[in-house]
Amino acid sequence: MAAASGRRAASRWMCGPWGPAKLVGARCVAAAASPTAWHGVQTLPADAILGLVAAFKEDAAPVKVNVAQGAYRTDEGVPFVLTSIKEAERRVAADLQEGKIDKEYLPIEGDARFRALSARLALGENSPSIADGRVVTLQTISGTGAVNIAAASLKTIAGKADIWLSNPSWGNHAHIFKSLGFNVHQYTYLDQKTGTTLDFDGMVQDLSALPKGSTVLLHACAHNPTGIDPNHEQWETLANLFLERELVAFFDSAYQGYASGNLDADAASVRIFEKAGVFPIVCQSYAKSMGLYGERIGAVNFVCSSQEEAGALMSQVKQGVVRPIYSSPPLHGARLATHVLGDPVLFSKWCEELLIMSGRVQSMREQLAEELRRVGAPAPDGGNWSHITDQIGMFAFTGLSPSHVDELRTQFHIYMTRDGRMSMAGLKSSDIPYVAQKMKQILST
């Protein structure tokens, strides 16, 4: 009996596959041991945007609206897979079945044809930098990866330690730079008096006061989160200022073609800077413009002063930045984008689809502004909601306060980020009367 009892006692400490554990009821609980590397780690709050998306999915309310996430939806509220991408998928699958392509690693810098086509899309057919062989382009893990690689290159190769972001900027910008050890600063962008327009004078004043050689992040088009862009003349003023102050122009171009429906118009800022003699860094994403959200396809372009400088920089970024992180970028998305960018028929079809997507977003702006006026909702900036249609791109900066946003979510199940940013691409025509009425309700109290 004593032996049997001993065996039963011993079995209560042998239920864990990785070491001693004690059986408590039906549960196996780890016995006292040295703490893990994660002992005492604290739970972080959910991401400001992705957390809202998760909360929306869990919301059981019969009427709910998600205008938080930056992802295009049709007017029926479903994801849109572009026809040009479907054809590219068909071609890639056929090439794979016929043995024309394989699944081997890409080079560290990515697919050569994709890189060349991507640089041309950003800088234009007549780019002197491309003609001179002064552009270093690497394929990246979408736009987030492009910004990260550019930032890491500035830090480790150029020795930069400070970055200036617009106030406000995309929430992840600060996270990326802080994670790499940058000191993050802000320059004036949004007019704090209106909350819906650009304070260009304040922007110029701040940038003019920066130390020479400072690095400044700019949104190439469809500024996120405000949807407010400088006009052509203002971009020229900024380009001359950057040239005079020797500022590093760091462009994030996440919406080329998707903002206005015109690829060249949405790249005007970048090309104005290159024409002025500035050597910009240009980060690209194809998530929005090609609907390749999950394929994670992007690029980073470094415009250099000479071929020799470009060659040296490519070697440094490849070996010193990319290789230790992920070695080589994803293959499939690059093939899809290359088919679309490189085939005249698919490229033309893509341009048509960009017009469809940008057109629907603009239509949502117009319908929402009109409905807000019709129901008599008071605009936060004291205007007539024209800022909704004056802005451009996926997001509208409504002017709603965090408390307004919280009230819309908790009382009426309308989800948007707390800065009042509304994804027009996620809005449906059928949502507009409900959203406008509830906005009027919270703005009138």
PyMOL commands that set and color helices and strands:
alter all, ss='L'
color gray80, all
select helices_A, chain A and resi 2-11+50-58+83-97+112-123+128-131+142-156+171-179+200-208+232-245+263-266+268-276+293-295+307-325+332-342+344-375+386-390+402-412+424-426+429-443
alter helices_A, ss='H'
color red, helices_A
select strands_A, chain A and resi 21-24+27-30+65-66+135-141+162-167+183-188+215-219+248-253+281-285+297-303+395-397+414-415+421-423
alter strands_A, ss='S'
color yellow, strands_A
deselect
rebuild
show_as cartoon
